[in-house]
Amino acid sequence: MTESPLRAVRLWQPDIDWERRDDGSILIWQNGKLGAYPHRISDRIHHWAERTPERTWMAERGASGDWERVSFAEMLARVRAIGQALLDMGLSTERPLIILSANSVAHALMALGAQYVGIPSAAIAPAYSLVAGEFGKLISIREQITPGAVFVEDTAPFARAVGEVFGDLPLLAVRGAGVTLDWATLNATPVTPAVDKANAATGLDTVAKFLFTSGTTGSPKAVITTQRMLCANMEQVVDCYAFLKDEPPVILDWAPWNHVAAGNLVFNAAIWNGGTFYIDGGRPTPQMMPETIRNLREVGTNWYFNVPFGYEMLVEAMEDDPDLARAFFSKLKFKYYAGAAMASHTWEALERLAQKATGERIQLGTGLGSTETAPFALFNTDPDAAPGNLGVPAKEILLKLVPTEGKWEARVKGPNVTPGYWRNPRLTAEAFDDEGFYCLGDALRFADPEDPSKGFFFDGRVAENFKLSTGTWVGVGALRAKLTDALGGYARDAVIVGEGEDWLGALLVPFRPAIEKLVPGGEAMADADLFTHPTLSAELAKRLAAYNATATGSSLRVPRVMMMVDPLSIDRGEVTDKGSVNQRAVRAHRGDLVAAIYAGDARVIESGKA
């Protein structure tokens, strides 16, 4: 079906240049400069509140199930009132606002109200409060940024965490008991000239927020996020997605705002471009995906983001429901993903479903960035690029590739890169090289070794890679993508094991919807029975044998795999709340399963053996 036309969309046409240096490193950049951008996100709030005051800025489902909307004009008024209330409480950069709740209109208004008057906020993964037994990560966060107040949507679910970690701080909430300042009062605080003075004092170097890394390798780190980072990054985004200048984005998104992709890129895109952000109350889980599907039927999104696992679940739903596919693709101009590699079968299914529903191909892209880059750094918009191509640097990003253990380690410099970690000069110094480049910790592989303009592929996290007993390096990132794709969608990710061993194995993260379709009666089975069912084992053994028949070398062959029955743990850092799997954390916490692979346990699946 590749003869179908590509849906028209205005995107950048990057002009890439590069230089090979005497030390063996390579510099790559995009020619041209960014357009002028304001010194603060709130300038865009003022712009759209004056130009399109009645346009919906954000909407969420209310108790009745209907969309409850906030206009740009209403948003500005409420942000200013909240900003005044926070100033009255004495909050500042040294005493920022902590936000514990999930995405909501109230969450958004609190964060913007603080930012408007120069008070940073820090959105924290709700799991740290709701799942974590001893609140270790929450305590570490408090110690790092010394907050001045805490906001929750509803006090009840967070009562224990607030009491044990933030009990001495003012508590702000929409509803619940023990509140210092209620929601009605926050939104009706009389605004004084102090608000305008505080807003005018903010600038490019003002700290807008603290974003915490996932903490999968230790305590979460407070990444300083400045107005320069946010504004430059938004200008880089609209330079890439040029159509957003002509057509305000209509966004439907579930991804948590405590992560950089959703909390910066997606969240700010609506504000920057006068678009509308619909909060998706669903998630890519069997229990919550129906809500996402319901919302996609109603919201004609033109710019869509999800993680690969979310796309896999959406593909499953659209395969069975052509009307959903037509609704999803009807107004869509561009779809993109981040957080993990996407399997080729998912990529191909999205293209096939789009063509069937609309008669057109609709571009799908991805890129590379991090919390420290705000996050937009590299991106791909070439419709002819192979799946997984991360693209090229955004304007005013300088990419440096350094030869490291046979790979190219990526480092970047640009206006969207953090100045460092809050109150932690040691970690800050360690994160940058002697030329001031931020070290991403990722390895990249050239799509074309002779032409950097063709983009790059992810070649693993430098810290995730390891050696076999033979001294052979294993590139975990590329291998897990190849293996997951070869297993045909029954595993949504693979944790590669074998450090110090003679050969590789893998612990598989199951994708239940696909497995249920394979195993007769699978819908009614418990995980333990379904994920170890002989039918699944036989299918995986067959696919594993086919993969290994084409794998060349010990760094690619995977003779044995095992399905993980127990779900990955957020509390132990094995997975983030957006579904990204941490290889080292899983290997560290599931040593018994790793040992079972090498002991030939009955649960192990071998190439060609069920």
C-alpha positions in Angstrom: 0.0 0.0 0.0 3.0 2.3 -0.2 1.6 3.9 -3.3 -0.9 5.8 -1.2 -0.2 9.5 -1.1 1.3 11.2 2.0 -1.1 13.5 3.8 0.0 17.0 3.3 1.7 18.6 6.3 4.1 21.6 6.6 7.3 20.5 8.3 10.9 21.7 8.5 13.4 21.1 5.7 16.6 20.8 7.7 20.0 21.8 6.2 22.5 19.7 8.0 26.3 20.4 8.3 29.0 18.6 10.1 32.7 18.5 11.0 35.1 15.7 11.8 37.6 16.8 14.4 41.2 15.7 15.0 40.3 14.0 18.3 38.0 11.6 16.5 34.7 13.3 17.5 32.1 14.6 15.0 30.1 17.8 15.3 26.6 17.9 13.6 24.3 20.9 13.4 21.4 22.3 11.5 22.2 25.5 9.6 20.0 28.6 10.4 18.9 30.3 13.5 15.7 30.0 15.5 13.1 32.7 15.2 12.9 35.3 18.0 11.1 33.9 21.1 9.7 35.6 24.3 11.5 35.5 27.6 8.8 33.7 29.4 5.9 31.3 28.6 3.4 33.7 30.2 3.9 36.1 27.3 2.2 33.5 25.1 -0.6 33.2 27.6 -1.2 37.0 27.4 -1.0 36.8 23.6 -3.7 34.2 23.2 -5.9 35.6 26.0 -6.0 38.8 24.1 -6.3 37.4 20.6 -8.6 34.4 21.2 -10.0 34.9 24.7 -12.9 32.4 24.3 -11.0 29.6 22.7 -10.7 26.5 24.9 -7.2 26.1 26.3 -7.8 23.0 28.4 -10.7 20.5 28.9 -11.2 17.5 31.2 -14.1 15.2 31.8 -16.3 16.3 34.7 -18.4 14.2 37.1 -21.2 14.2 34.5 -18.9 12.8 31.9 -19.1 15.9 29.8 -16.0 18.0 28.9 -15.5 20.9 31.2 -13.6 23.7 29.5 -11.3 26.6 30.5 -10.8 29.4 28.0 -7.5 31.3 27.5 -9.0 34.4 29.1 -10.3 32.4 32.1 -6.9 30.7 32.4 -5.0 34.0 32.6 -7.3 35.4 35.2 -7.1 32.3 37.4 -3.3 32.0 36.9 -2.9 35.6 38.2 -5.1 35.0 41.2 -3.2 31.8 42.1 0.1 33.5 41.6 -1.0 36.2 44.1 -2.0 33.6 46.7 1.4 31.9 46.4 3.3 35.2 46.7 1.2 35.9 49.8 2.3 32.6 51.3 6.0 33.5 50.8 6.8 30.9 48.2 10.0 31.5 46.1 12.7 29.7 44.2 14.1 28.6 47.5 10.6 27.5 48.7 8.9 26.1 45.5 5.5 24.5 45.1 5.2 20.7 45.2 2.4 19.1 43.1 1.7 15.5 44.0 -1.5 14.9 41.9 -1.9 13.5 38.4 -2.8 15.6 35.4 -5.8 17.9 35.8 -6.9 21.4 35.0 -6.3 22.3 38.6 -2.8 20.9 38.4 -2.1 22.9 35.3 -3.4 26.2 36.8 -1.3 25.7 39.9 1.9 25.1 38.0 1.2 28.1 35.7 0.2 30.3 38.6 3.5 29.6 40.3 5.5 30.1 37.1 3.7 33.4 36.3 5.2 35.0 39.4 8.6 33.4 39.3 8.0 30.5 41.7 9.1 27.1 40.4 6.9 24.1 40.8 7.8 20.4 40.9 5.3 17.8 39.6 6.1 14.6 41.3 5.1 11.1 40.1 1.9 10.2 42.1 3.3 6.7 42.5 5.9 8.1 44.9 3.1 9.0 47.2 0.6 6.3 46.5 2.8 3.2 46.0 6.1 3.8 47.7 6.1 2.1 51.1 8.7 4.2 53.0 8.4 7.3 50.8 12.2 7.3 50.3 12.1 9.1 47.0 9.6 11.6 48.3 11.8 12.4 51.2 14.8 12.8 49.0 12.9 15.2 46.8 11.9 17.3 49.8 15.4 17.5 51.0 16.7 18.6 47.6 14.3 21.5 46.9 12.9 22.5 50.4 9.3 23.2 49.2 7.1 25.9 50.7 3.7 24.3 50.0 2.1 21.2 48.7 -0.8 20.9 46.2 -3.0 17.8 45.8 -6.3 17.4 43.8 -7.9 15.4 46.6 -6.4 15.1 50.1 -7.7 11.6 50.8 -5.4 9.5 48.6 -2.3 11.5 49.6 -3.1 11.9 53.3 -0.4 9.5 54.5 2.4 10.8 52.2 1.5 14.4 53.1 1.4 13.7 56.8 4.7 11.8 56.9 6.7 13.9 54.5 5.1 17.3 54.2 3.0 17.6 57.4 4.5 20.9 58.4 3.8 22.7 55.0 0.7 24.5 53.9 -1.7 22.1 52.1 -3.6 23.4 49.0 -6.3 21.2 47.4 -9.4 21.2 45.3 -11.2 19.0 47.8 -10.6 17.2 51.1 -9.9 17.7 54.7 -7.1 19.7 56.5 -6.7 22.2 53.7 -4.8 25.4 54.4 -6.2 27.3 51.4 -9.2 25.9 49.5 -9.7 26.0 45.7 -12.3 28.7 45.6 -10.1 31.0 47.7 -7.1 30.3 45.5 -8.9 31.2 42.4 -10.6 34.3 43.8 -7.5 35.9 45.5 -7.6 39.7 44.7 -4.7 40.5 42.4 -2.4 43.3 43.4 0.4 45.1 41.5 2.8 42.6 43.1 1.8 40.0 40.6 2.7 42.2 37.6 5.9 43.2 39.2 6.8 39.5 39.9 5.9 38.5 36.3 8.0 41.3 34.8 11.0 40.2 36.9 11.0 36.8 35.3 13.2 36.2 32.4 15.2 33.7 30.4 17.3 32.5 33.3 14.3 32.3 35.8 13.8 28.8 37.1 10.4 27.8 35.8 10.2 24.3 37.3 12.1 21.4 38.7 11.7 18.1 36.8 12.9 15.0 38.5 14.6 12.2 36.7 12.9 8.9 37.2 15.3 7.8 39.9 15.7 4.3 38.4 19.5 4.4 39.3 19.2 6.0 42.7 17.5 9.1 44.2 15.7 11.3 41.7 17.7 14.3 40.6 16.2 17.8 40.4 16.8 19.1 36.9 16.7 22.9 36.7 14.3 23.9 34.0 14.5 27.6 33.0 12.3 29.9 31.0 15.1 29.9 28.3 14.9 26.2 28.0 11.1 26.1 27.7 10.9 29.0 25.2 13.8 28.0 23.1 12.5 24.4 23.0 9.0 25.6 21.9 10.6 27.6 19.1 12.5 24.5 18.1 9.3 22.5 18.1 7.3 24.9 15.9 10.3 25.2 13.6 10.0 21.4 13.1 6.3 21.1 13.1 5.8 24.2 11.0 2.1 23.4 10.4 1.4 24.4 14.1 1.9 28.0 13.1 -1.0 27.8 10.7 -3.2 25.3 12.6 -3.4 25.4 16.4 -2.8 21.9 17.8 -5.7 19.9 19.1 -4.2 17.6 21.7 -5.5 14.6 23.5 -2.9 13.2 25.9 -2.6 11.0 29.0 1.2 11.1 29.6 2.1 12.4 33.1 3.3 15.9 33.5 6.0 14.9 35.9 7.8 13.6 32.8 9.5 16.0 30.4 7.8 15.0 27.1 4.3 15.5 28.4 5.1 18.2 31.0 7.1 20.4 28.7 6.7 19.6 25.1 3.0 18.6 24.9 1.8 20.8 27.7 3.4 24.0 26.4 2.5 23.3 22.8 -1.1 24.3 23.4 -0.1 27.5 25.2 2.5 28.5 22.6 0.3 27.9 19.6 -3.1 28.8 20.9 -4.3 25.2 20.8 -6.6 23.1 22.9 -5.4 20.4 25.3 -7.9 17.6 26.2 -6.8 15.7 29.3 -7.1 12.0 28.5 -8.3 10.2 31.6 -7.3 6.9 30.1 -4.0 5.1 30.0 -2.5 2.3 27.9 -3.7 -0.5 30.3 -6.4 -3.0 29.7 -8.6 -1.4 32.4 -8.2 2.2 31.2 -7.7 2.0 27.5 -11.5 2.1 26.9 -11.5 5.7 28.2 -8.8 6.7 25.7 -10.8 5.1 22.9 -13.9 7.0 24.0 -12.0 10.2 24.0 -10.4 9.6 20.6 -13.8 9.2 19.1 -14.8 12.6 20.3 -11.6 14.7 20.0 -10.3 15.3 16.4 -6.6 15.5 17.3 -4.3 16.8 14.7 -1.0 16.2 16.5 -0.7 13.0 18.6 1.8 11.7 21.1 2.1 8.3 22.8 4.6 5.8 24.0 5.1 2.6 21.9 3.0 0.5 24.3 0.1 3.0 23.9 0.3 2.7 20.1 0.3 -1.1 20.4 -2.9 -1.0 22.4 -4.4 1.5 20.0 -3.5 -0.7 17.0 -5.2 -3.7 18.8 -8.4 -1.6 19.2 -8.4 -0.2 15.7 -7.9 -3.6 14.1 -11.3 -4.6 15.6 -13.0 -1.2 15.1 -12.7 0.5 11.7 -14.8 3.4 13.0 -12.3 4.1 15.7 -9.5 4.1 13.0 -11.4 6.6 10.9 -12.0 8.9 13.9 -8.4 8.7 15.0 -6.9 9.4 11.5 -9.5 11.8 10.2 -7.8 15.1 11.2 -4.4 13.8 12.2 -1.4 15.6 10.6 1.5 14.0 12.5 1.9 11.3 15.1 5.0 10.7 17.1 6.3 8.5 19.9 9.1 8.5 22.6 10.1 6.6 25.7 11.1 3.3 24.0 11.8 1.7 20.6 8.7 0.9 18.5 8.5 -2.5 17.0 8.3 -2.6 13.2 5.0 -4.5 13.2 3.4 -1.7 15.2 4.8 0.9 12.8 3.6 -1.0 9.8 0.2 -1.6 11.4 -0.3 2.1 12.0 0.6 2.9 8.4 -1.7 0.2 7.0 -4.6 1.2 9.2 -4.2 4.9 8.2 -4.3 4.0 4.5 -7.3 1.8 4.9 -9.2 4.4 6.9 -8.2 7.5 4.8 -6.5 6.4 1.6 -3.4 8.4 2.8 -0.2 7.7 4.7 0.2 9.8 7.8 3.7 10.4 9.1 5.0 8.9 12.2 8.2 10.1 13.8 10.4 10.0 16.8 13.4 11.8 18.2 15.9 12.0 21.0 16.0 14.1 24.1 16.1 14.0 27.8 14.8 15.8 30.9 18.0 17.9 30.7 17.2 19.0 27.1 13.6 20.1 27.8 13.3 17.6 25.8 13.4 18.4 22.0 16.9 17.8 20.7 16.9 15.5 17.7 13.8 14.7 15.6 13.0 13.0 12.3 10.4 14.1 9.8 11.7 12.2 6.8 8.8 10.1 5.5 11.2 7.7 3.8 13.4 7.1 6.8 13.4 3.6 8.3 11.4 3.0 11.5 13.3 4.2 14.6 15.4 6.8 12.8 15.8 9.6 15.5 16.5 12.3 12.9 18.8 15.3 13.1 19.5 18.1 15.6 17.0 20.9 16.0 18.2 24.4 15.2 20.8 25.8 17.6 21.5 22.3 18.9 25.1 21.2 18.4 25.4 17.5 18.6 28.8 16.0 19.4 29.5 12.3 18.8 32.4 10.9 20.7 33.9 7.4 19.9 33.5 5.3 23.0 34.0 1.5 23.2 33.2 1.1 19.5 30.1 3.3 19.6 29.3 6.9 19.2 28.3 8.5 22.5 26.0 11.5 22.1 26.5 14.9 23.7 24.6 18.2 23.1 24.9 21.9 23.6 22.1 24.4 23.0 19.7 27.0 24.6 17.3 24.3 25.7 19.9 22.4 27.8 19.7 22.7 31.6 22.3 24.6 33.5 22.5 21.7 35.9 21.0 20.0 38.9 19.6 22.0 41.8 22.0 22.5 44.7 24.2 19.7 43.4 27.4 21.0 41.8 29.1 17.6 41.8 26.4 15.9 39.7 26.3 19.0 37.5 30.0 18.8 36.8 29.8 15.1 36.1 27.0 15.6 33.5 29.0 18.0 31.3 32.2 17.4 29.4 35.1 19.9 29.4 33.6 21.8 26.4 30.3 22.3 28.1 28.4 19.6 26.2 25.7 17.7 28.2 26.4 14.0 28.1 23.1 12.3 27.2 24.4 8.8 28.1 23.0 7.5 24.8 24.9 5.9 22.0 23.9 6.6 18.4 24.4 4.7 15.1 24.6 6.5 11.8 21.8 5.7 9.3 24.4 6.4 6.6 28.0 6.5 7.9 29.0 9.0 5.2 26.0 11.3 5.6 24.9 12.6 9.1 21.9 14.3 7.4 20.3 10.9 7.0 19.8 10.7 10.8 20.7 8.3 13.5 19.4 5.2 15.3 19.5 4.6 19.1 22.4 2.3 19.9 21.8 1.8 23.6 22.3 3.5 26.9 26.0 3.6 27.6 25.3 2.6 31.2 23.1 -0.4 30.1 25.6 -2.0 27.8 27.8 -4.8 29.2 30.3 -7.4 28.2 30.0 -11.2 27.8 32.7 -13.4 29.3 34.5 -13.3 26.0 34.9 -9.5 26.3 32.3 -8.9 23.5 30.3 -5.7 24.1 26.5 -6.1 23.9 24.6 -3.1 22.6 21.4 -3.5 24.7 19.2 -0.8 23.1 19.5 -2.1 19.5 19.3 -5.7 20.6 16.1 -5.3 22.7 14.4 -3.6 19.8 15.4 -6.4 17.3 14.3 -9.1 19.7 11.0 -7.5 20.6 10.2 -7.0 17.0 11.1 -10.6 16.2 8.8 -12.0 18.8 5.8 -10.5 17.0 4.2 -8.3 19.6 3.8 -10.9 22.4 6.4 -9.1 24.4 6.3 -5.3 24.7 9.9 -5.1 25.8 12.9 -7.3 26.6 15.4 -7.1 29.4 18.7 -8.4 28.1 20.8 -10.4 30.5 24.2 -12.1 30.3 26.8 -9.8 31.8 29.9 -12.0 32.4 28.2 -15.1 30.9 29.1 -17.0 27.7 25.8 -16.2 25.9 22.7 -13.9 26.2 19.3 -14.4 27.6 16.2 -12.2 28.0 13.4 -11.5 30.4 10.3 -10.6 28.4 7.7 -8.1 29.5 4.4 -9.6 28.2 1.9 -7.8 26.1 -1.3 -9.3 27.4 -3.8 -8.2 24.6 -1.8 -10.0 21.9 -1.3 -13.1 24.1 -5.0 -13.4 24.9 -5.7 -13.6 21.2 -3.1 -16.4 20.7 -4.1 -18.6 23.6 -7.6 -20.1 23.5 -9.6 -18.8 26.5 -6.8 -16.5 27.4 -9.1 -13.6 28.3 -10.3 -15.5 31.4 -6.8 -16.7 32.5 -4.7 -15.3 35.4 -1.4 -13.9 34.4 0.6 -16.8 35.8 -1.3 -19.3 33.7 -1.5 -17.2 30.5 2.1 -16.1 30.4 3.4 -19.6 30.9 0.9 -21.3 28.6 2.3 -24.0 26.3 0.7 -22.4 23.2 2.6 -19.1 24.0 5.8 -20.9 24.8 5.7 -22.8 21.5 5.0 -19.7 19.5 7.9 -17.8 21.2 10.2 -20.7 20.7 9.5 -20.8 17.0 10.0 -17.0 16.6 13.1 -17.1 18.7 14.6 -19.8 16.5 13.8 -17.7 13.4 15.5 -14.7 14.9 18.6 -16.6 16.0 18.9 -18.1 12.5 19.6 -14.7 11.2 21.5 -13.2 14.2 25.2 -12.9 13.6 27.6 -13.2 16.5 27.2 -13.7 20.3 26.2 -10.1 20.9 23.0 -10.7 19.0 22.0 -14.3 19.5 19.6 -14.9 22.4 19.3 -18.7 23.0 16.9 -18.5 26.0 14.1 -16.2 27.1 11.6 -16.2 29.9 8.3 -14.4 30.3 8.0 -12.3 33.5 4.8 -13.1 35.3 5.0 -10.5 38.1 4.5 -7.0 36.9 7.4 -4.5 36.8 7.6 -2.3 40.0 7.6 1.4 39.9 8.6 1.5 43.6 11.8 -0.5 42.9 12.6 1.7 39.8 12.1 -1.1 37.3 9.6 0.9 35.2 8.5 4.5 35.2 4.8 5.6 35.2 4.9 6.1 31.5 6.1 2.5 30.9 9.8 2.9 30.2 11.7 -0.1 31.4 15.0 0.3 33.3 17.3 -2.6 32.3 19.7 -2.4 35.1 17.1 -2.1 37.8 15.2 -5.2 36.5 18.4 -7.3 36.3 19.4 -6.2 39.8 16.0 -7.0 41.4 15.2 -10.2 39.5 18.4 -12.0 39.9 16.5 -15.2 40.6 15.0 -15.1 37.1 18.4 -14.4 35.6 19.8 -17.4 37.4 16.9 -19.5 36.2 17.7 -18.7 32.6 21.2 -20.0 33.0 20.1 -23.0 35.1 17.7 -24.2 32.4 14.6 -23.8 34.6 11.4 -25.3 33.2 10.0 -21.8 32.7 12.7 -21.0 30.2 11.9 -21.0 26.5 14.7 -22.1 24.1 15.2 -21.6 20.4 13.1 -24.2 18.6 11.9 -25.8 21.9 8.5 -25.3 23.5 
